[in-house]
Amino acid sequence: MTEQAEKPFLYVVVCAAGIASGVGGLITGAQARNWEVGVIATPVAAGGFFDTEAVAAQTGRPVRSAWRTPADPRPFPPPDAVAVAPATFNTVNKWAAGIADTLALGTLCEAAGLGIPVAALPCVAGALAAHPAYRDSVARLRGMGVRFGEPYNGEARPDGSRPDFGWERALDLIEPL
């Protein structure tokens, strides 16, 4: 068995939030912790929220956002864990409802049934996080075993700066396997 095949495989699901452009930090952190990484993006996220070519170069694998046909080979091995970062309001609510209308959501819905560890780093504005559907969705996903990091709302500090998004917190939540 090659050294690469011995490494655990992490799926990183990227949703459409402004901070998605920093997903390379999660990939770098995962690779430093001996993970192989494959990125699955929501269609909107893949449409310009991060540099898909740079991420593909960093992981050595294509960024996926569309379903493959049954005849197409699987571009990623099965995951040992999944990290959703940033996890948006839309994705959290659809995921909790079992809606699998994109590859990203299908992957998340399937992970629960397979018992794969999943970490979610929500990036949701305060007004949306207060919505009862969102609160119910987070509770339902927690009940399914999803491990949530602290919510990030991206609100500016008094000095105009924004807090850093804790990308590597996702890795802390899934380790040790």
N, C-alpha and C positions, 0 to 999 in steps of 0.2 A: 504494500500500500504506500502511496506517495505521501510526503509530508502534507501536501495540500489537502488530500482526501481525509487526513486525520483531524483536520481542524473542524470545529463545529461551524454550522452555516447559519447565518443570521439574515432574515429578510427584514429590510428597512422599508416601511410603507411611508411615503411622503405625501402629505395633503397640501392643498393650495392655501398657504398662508405666507405672508411676506418674509417671515424668518426661514422659510424652506431653503432659501439661498445658502444657508449655513450648514446644510446636511453633510457636507464634506467633513465637518468636525466630528460628527457621530461615526462616520465611516473610518476616519483616522483613529479614533478612540477604539473602535471595535477591532480594527486590524492590529493595533498595539496590544490588545488583549487576546490575540490569537484567533480571531474570528475571520472566516471568509464571509463576504457580504454580497448580497444581491439586492438591488433597489427596485421596488414596485411603486409607481406613482399614480395618483389619481389622474385622469385625463387632463383636468384643468391644471394641476401642478406640473405635469409634464409639458404643458404648453407655454412655459416661460417663467415659472416661479423659481426654478433653479437651473443650473447649467448641466443639462443631461449628458452632454459630450464629456465634460470634465469628470462627472460622476462615473460614467462608463469607463473612462481611462483609469480612474482611481480604483475601481473594483475589478477591472478586467472583464466585465460582463455588461451586456446591454441593459439599459434601464427599460423596464417593462411597464406598459400601461394598458395594453390591449390583450385580450384573450388570444391564445394560440389555437390553431386548428388541431384536431386530433392527430393528424399526420405529422405535425411539426414536433421536433424533439423538444424536450424540456430544457430550457436554458439554465435552470438552477436545480440543484439537488433539493430534496425535501428539507425544510427548515428545522433547526434544533430550537430556534426561538424566533420571535417576531417583535420588532420595535416599531411603533407607530409614532412618528415625530416629524412635523407637528401633527397632532390629532385635532382636527377642526370640529366645530359644532355639527356641521352636516354629516361628516363621517361618523362621529360618535353616535349620533341619533340613528342613522341608517344601519350601522353595525348592530346596535342593540336591538333594533327591530328585525334583524335578520334579512335585510335587503342587500342583495349581492349583485347589484347592477353594474359594477365595474370590477376589473380584475383585483384592484386593491381591496374592495369590500368583500369580494368572494374569498380572497385569501384570509382576511380577518375572520369571516364567519366560519370558514373551514378550520382554522387554527383551534377554535374552541372545541370542536368535535374531535379533533385529534389529540387534545390534551397538551398542546405545545405552549410553553410559557410565552406570554404576551405582555409587553410593557407599553403603556401609552403615555405620551407627554402632551397633554392638552394645550392648545393655543386658542383660547376662546375669550372674546371680549366679555367684560363683566356683565353687561346687559344681557348677552346671550347665555352666559353661565347661570344667570338667575332664572332662566326660563324653566318651568316645571318639567318639560319634556327632556331637557338636557340633564337635569338632576336625576330624573328617573332612569335615563339611559346610563349614566355613570354608575348608579346603584346596581342596575341589572348587569352591566359588564363586570363590575367588581364581584358580584355574585357568581359569575361565570369564571372567576379566577384571574381576570385581567388586573394587572398591577399598574396603578396610576401614579405618575409623578405629580408634583405640585403644579397647579394650573398656572399658565402664563398668559397674561392679558396684553402684554406689550405696551402698556400705558407709559407715557413719558414721565420721567422724574421731574421735580421742580427745576432742575438745571437743564432740562431738555433732552438729557440722555435717556436711553432705554436700558432696562436690565438685560443681562445676557440670558440667552435661552440655555438651560442646562442639558445640552445634548447627551452628555455621557451618563446622566441620571438614568436613562433607559437601560444602559448596560448594567448599572448597579442593581436595577430592579429584576433583571433576568438572571443574574449570577448569584450564587453558583447554580448551575443547571441541576 
